[in-house]
Structures are given as structure tokens and as C-alpha cells.
Amino acid sequence: MIATAGPSNGDLERRASARFRRILLASEGRPFSDAVIARASALALGSGANVHVLSIARVHGVAFGLPNPGLLPTKREWDEQRESVRRTVARLRRKGIEADGHVVGTRNATKRIVAEAASEGCDVIVMAADPDRNRLIGDMIWSQEPQRVRRRARVPVILVREGG
């Protein structure tokens, strides 16, 4: 199941060939699933777009208003995110899609993903997402980050539902 902000999925698909030049395939830290890679691939192949892959290494906060090394991503977490991006970029390239990507560390994934889309000139953001939760509760749950991106982004956001 897929949800978008703005135009319906059918409208996005029909306009893809004329509209999308650059696609942001983003993750708030979860691995890129086959479904989300397939959706980004279909959009890219249908429009000749290239794909920028971004994954977030979560910074858990600050202590006393200062960065604390214990709250930063560990080397293993950085390595896992880099490997996820590397594998995803390789899969896209095997399909003939021009792709690049990187990992960033941040406490505010929504802000960083939206800023990355703007700075990279992306026309659409594609993310895997859990089912929508109540907004009050959802704003406190990290897994609802894609929904926050959908609300804040100025470009269409395609959410590929995880787990049905």
C-alpha cells in the first residue's frame, strides 16, 4: 500500500515521465526493503531520473545541552547504514539507474531529509513506512518519521507501507 502527499498515486505515476529528474530514496535508519527499492526503480526507469540514496544514523540526543559521545551512533551503526546505502546504490546501478548516496547523522531526521531533497534538487521522496498512527502518539515514535516527512516536504512523498 502506498500513500502520498499532494497528488494521488495515479497522478504521480502518469506525470513521472515528464516530471521526475531526481528521486530521493530516504530512510530514517531502517534497511531499504525490496518494495521501496522497486518503487524508486520503477519511477526512475519510467522517467529516466537518477536516484540519490540517503540514510540517517540516529543521534539520540544531547546531555546538558552539549553533544555527548555516548548518544552518538556507534561505529557499528555507521557501518550498517553505509553498507545499506552501498547495497541499495549497487542494486539501482545494476538496473541501469544512475545512483549515488550517503549517510548522515542527525537528531532530526525529518528536517535533514527535507533539506537533502531541496539541496539535491529532488522532485520526489520515496520512503518505506509503517502504517499511520494517531498523530499525537505518532509524533513521539521514531518509526513515524516518514509521516512527518510527508507533512513537511514541499515535494511529493511516496510512502511504501511496510508490513501490509
N, C-alpha and C positions, 0 to 999 in steps of 0.2 A: 504494500500500500504506500502511496506517495502523496505527500501534501506539499503545497506551495504557498508562498505569499504572493499576492497580486494575481496575475492571470491564471486561468485554470491550466492543468497539465496539458490538455489537448491544445490550448492556445500556445503554450510554450513549445510543444513538440512541432507544431505547424510552422512557427516562426524561427525555429532553431537554425535552419539552413541559412536564413538571411541575417540572423541576429547575433548568434554567439561566435565570438572570435577567440575568447579566452575564458576558460572554465576554472573555477577554484574548487578543487576536491579537498574538503577540510574535515578534520577530526579533532574533537576536544580531548583526544587521548586514546579512544578506543581503536582497536585494529580496523583497517579498511576491509569490509566484508566483500564477498564476491558480488553481492547485489548492488552495492554502492559503486563499485568499480565498473560493473556492467552498465549502470545508468550513465555514469560520466563518459564511458566509452561510446555509448550509443549517441549521446549528444555531440561528442567531439567528432565522431565519424560522419554523422548526419550534416554537420555544418563546416567541417574542415578546421575546427577550432583546436587550439593546443590547450593542455591541462597543466595547471600549477597545483601541486600537491602540498598541503600544509598539515602538520600535526602539532599538537600542543603538548609540551612536557609541563605538567601542572606544578606550579609553585603553590605550596599550601598556605602561605600567609607570611606575616611578619611578627616579630616579637618586640614589644615595646616600641613600635614604630620603626624598627630597623630590620633590614634583611637578616635572617638567621640561617646559617648553613644547614641546620637540621630540618628546615622547612623546604629547602630547595630539592629539585629532582636529584635522585642518586645517579651515579654513573650508569648503573644497570638500566634505570628508567630512560635516560637519554639514549642509550644504545638500543633499547627496544623500539623507541619511537623512530630513530634513524633507520633501523632495519625495516620497519613497517613502511616508511616512506620510500626507501630504496626498492623494496619488493614491488610496491604499487607502481612506481615510475617504470620499473622494468616491464611489468605486465602491460602497461599502456603502450610503451615503445614497441613491444612485440606485436601489438595490434596495428602498428603503423601510425600511432598518435605521437605528436611531439609533446614531450612532458618533461617537467623539472619539479623540484620540490625541496623542502627543508623543514626543520623542526625549530620551534621557538618555545621558550619557557615564559610563562606568564601566570598571574593570578586571575586575570580577567580574560578568559578565552573569547567571549563574545566580542569584546572591544577589539581584540587583536585580530580575530578572523575577519570582522567587518573592515578594519583598517587595511588588512592584507589584500582583500578583494579590491579595495579602492586603489591602493598603491600599485597593484599588478595589472590594473585595468580590466578586471574580470567582469563579464556580462552576466554571470550566474554563479551561484554557490550550490554545490551538491554535498550533502552530509547524510550519514547514517543517523537514525534517531529512534529512540524508544517511543512508545505511544505517549500522546499528550497527557499530562497530569493537570490537576487543578492548578491554576496559575499561582495562587498564594503558596501552595506547597511546592510546586514546580520551581519557583524562583530560589528555593533553598537546596535543590538537588542538582548535583553536577551533571547527571545524565540528561537533564533537560536543557543543556547548553544549546543544542541545535534549535530548539524552540525560541530561545532568547535571540539567537542569530536571526531567525526568520522574522521576529518582531522588529529588530533594529536595522537590518540591512536595507540598503537603497536599491539593491538589485534583486531579481527573483531568487528565491531559495527553494531548492528541491530537497525535501527530506525523504529519504528512503527508509521506511519503517523496519526496524529490527524486531524480530520475534513475533511476526504476524501483524 
